[in-house]
């Protein structure tokens, strides 16, 4: 009972933190823009070390439930332009995603499966067959928490290569969106300037379509 209460309080505290973060999103964006303008000259003088530093910072940030990675990806587009920023954003997503996946897999998978092997057996069989499509779909949905996909995939039996391929293909659209938006960071004054409802709807539709092969596979298996 005490453990459950502790988990509930922790989740509530985190939800309050995220709500507070969201309420100050405009201030955070303004701070990021000011910081970017201040250090732009330094980044232009030392592009490669700064590129690598931002890669390391982004890979670390993307494993966190706190939405810091979005700022890093915007800065990638601002400092390095659309093309180099796009490459950086993809690298951040893949490296950071794999780091979260590996941490979850090697720290928690065995004890969790040892305790709930019977309950997880069916879910693991489904993920082993169609895990690539689930990861791809989750990555295409911009609203899906990136770190949560890493953790859940790590706790499943999905193969590393399927997770990495699904992540790589799934983050290509969002990486370009952040790079293009970041390249215009000086003109962005509101969070709404970053959002494109039509583009988000298209990605959501593509993400939903990515699950179709898994659903068809399940239907075919039931018939056989």
GIFEN-V430421 format. One record per residue. RES is the residue in one small letter. PHI is phi in degrees with one decimal (NA if undefined). D_CENTER is the distance of its C-alpha to the mean C-alpha in whole Angstrom. Layout:
{{RES | PHI | D_CENTER} {RES | PHI | D_CENTER}}
This chain:
{{x | NA | 33} {x | -64.9 | 32} {x | -64.1 | 29} {x | -62.6 | 28} {x | -63.6 | 29} {x | -63.7 | 27} {x | -64.7 | 24} {x | -62.3 | 24} {x | -64.1 | 25} {x | -64.6 | 22} {x | -65.7 | 20} {x | -64.4 | 22} {x | -63.1 | 22} {x | -67.0 | 18} {x | -63.1 | 18} {x | -64.7 | 21} {x | -61.5 | 19} {x | -63.6 | 16} {x | -64.5 | 19} {x | -66.1 | 21} {x | -61.1 | 18} {x | -63.7 | 17} {x | -68.4 | 21} {x | -108.7 | 21} {x | -60.7 | 18} {x | -64.5 | 21} {x | -65.5 | 23} {x | -64.3 | 19} {x | -64.5 | 19} {x | -63.8 | 23} {x | -64.0 | 22} {x | -63.5 | 20} {x | -66.0 | 22} {x | -62.7 | 25} {x | -63.0 | 23} {x | -64.1 | 22} {x | -64.0 | 26} {x | -67.7 | 27} {x | -102.1 | 26} {x | -60.4 | 26} {x | -61.7 | 29} {x | -64.3 | 28} {x | -64.4 | 25} {x | -66.7 | 27} {x | -76.8 | 30} {x | -130.6 | 28} {x | -65.1 | 25} {x | -67.8 | 24} {x | -59.7 | 24} {x | -70.2 | 22} {x | -60.9 | 19} {x | -68.2 | 19} {x | -65.1 | 19} {x | -68.9 | 16} {x | -63.2 | 14} {x | -65.3 | 15} {x | -65.0 | 14} {x | -67.2 | 11} {x | -63.1 | 10} {x | -74.1 | 12} {x | -65.9 | 10} {x | -74.3 | 6} {x | -85.9 | 8} {x | -96.8 | 9} {x | -70.1 | 9} {x | -77.6 | 11} {x | -74.6 | 9} {x | -90.1 | 11} {x | -61.8 | 8} {x | -61.0 | 9} {x | -65.6 | 12} {x | -61.0 | 12} {x | -68.9 | 11} {x | -65.2 | 14} {x | -64.5 | 16} {x | -60.7 | 16} {x | -67.6 | 17} {x | -71.3 | 20} {x | -75.6 | 21} {x | -116.7 | 21} {x | 84.6 | 21} {x | -66.6 | 19} {x | -69.0 | 20} {x | -66.9 | 19} {x | -67.0 | 16} {x | -62.9 | 15} {x | -60.8 | 15} {x | -61.9 | 14} {x | -64.3 | 11} {x | -64.2 | 11} {x | -62.6 | 12} {x | -59.9 | 9} {x | -65.6 | 6} {x | -71.0 | 9} {x | -66.9 | 11} {x | -65.9 | 8} {x | -62.2 | 7} {x | -67.4 | 11} {x | -62.3 | 12} {x | -65.6 | 10} {x | -61.7 | 11} {x | -65.0 | 15} {x | -62.1 | 15} {x | -66.0 | 15} {x | -65.9 | 17} {x | -86.7 | 20} {x | -97.9 | 20} {x | -124.1 | 20} {x | -64.5 | 20} {x | -62.4 | 24} {x | -63.7 | 25} {x | -68.1 | 23} {x | -70.1 | 25} {x | -64.7 | 28} {x | -89.8 | 28} {x | -122.7 | 27} {x | -59.8 | 28} {x | -65.4 | 30} {x | -70.2 | 27} {x | -90.4 | 24} {x | -58.7 | 26} {x | -66.7 | 26} {x | -63.6 | 22} {x | -65.8 | 22} {x | -64.2 | 24} {x | -64.6 | 22} {x | -70.0 | 19} {x | -62.6 | 21} {x | -81.2 | 23} {x | -126.0 | 20} {x | -59.2 | 16} {x | -57.0 | 15} {x | -68.7 | 16} {x | -66.9 | 14} {x | -64.7 | 11} {x | -58.8 | 11} {x | -62.2 | 12} {x | -64.4 | 9} {x | -69.8 | 7} {x | -73.2 | 10} {x | -75.7 | 10} {x | -64.1 | 8} {x | -81.2 | 9} {x | -72.1 | 7} {x | -59.7 | 6} {x | -62.1 | 3} {x | -65.7 | 6} {x | -66.7 | 8} {x | -62.6 | 7} {x | -59.0 | 8} {x | -65.9 | 11} {x | -65.3 | 12} {x | -66.1 | 12} {x | -65.0 | 14} {x | -83.9 | 17} {x | -99.6 | 17} {x | -104.8 | 20} {x | -60.5 | 17} {x | -72.8 | 18} {x | -58.1 | 16} {x | -65.9 | 17} {x | -68.6 | 16} {x | -63.6 | 13} {x | -66.3 | 12} {x | -66.4 | 14} {x | -62.5 | 12} {x | -66.9 | 9} {x | -58.7 | 11} {x | -68.9 | 12} {x | -72.3 | 10} {x | -93.0 | 8} {x | -58.1 | 11} {x | -62.9 | 12} {x | -66.6 | 9} {x | -63.0 | 10} {x | -69.6 | 14} {x | -60.2 | 14} {x | -65.4 | 12} {x | -65.1 | 15} {x | -66.1 | 18} {x | -63.2 | 17} {x | -64.7 | 17} {x | -65.6 | 20} {x | -111.9 | 22} {x | -58.5 | 21} {x | -64.4 | 24} {x | -90.7 | 25} {x | -84.8 | 22} {x | -117.0 | 24} {x | -135.4 | 22} {x | -60.5 | 18} {x | -61.4 | 20} {x | -68.6 | 21} {x | -85.4 | 17} {x | -91.6 | 17} {x | -124.9 | 18} {x | -56.3 | 19} {x | -66.1 | 20} {x | -66.2 | 17} {x | -61.7 | 15} {x | -65.6 | 18} {x | -63.6 | 18} {x | -64.3 | 14} {x | -63.0 | 15} {x | -65.8 | 18} {x | -65.4 | 17} {x | -62.3 | 14} {x | -65.7 | 17} {x | -65.8 | 19} {x | -66.7 | 17} {x | -83.3 | 18} {x | -56.4 | 22} {x | -57.3 | 22} {x | -66.6 | 21} {x | -66.3 | 24} {x | -66.0 | 26} {x | -64.5 | 26} {x | -66.4 | 27} {x | -64.9 | 29} {x | -64.7 | 31} {x | -65.0 | 31} {x | -65.1 | 33} {x | -68.2 | 35} {x | -78.8 | 36}}
